[in-house]
Amino acid sequence: MDKSAAKLAEKTFDKYDTDKSGYLERSEIKALLEADFKEFGIEVSEADIDVLLASTDKDGDGKISKEEYVSMILQGAAKAN
């Protein structure tokens, strides 16, 4: 596991976990996606959030835990290399 990538993912998670619940809920996920796609002029839809939840929310609770988020980022980084 790339520790620097994991630390960066944790830092990003903490930035968007605005209520400090330890989870990213829909509104926080939307803010994160909007920040990522803003420079490309891409609007974030509820369907985009649903896709991210479906692929990342492993326990099906409707939100993304820090562990789930870091795992998703690291898997994406591994596929890119």
PyMOL commands that set and color helices and strands:
alter all, ss='L'
color gray80, all
select helices_A, chain A and resi 3-16+26-40+46-56+66-80
alter helices_A, ss='H'
color red, helices_A
select strands_A, chain A and resi 23-24+64-65
alter strands_A, ss='S'
color yellow, strands_A
deselect
rebuild
show_as cartoon
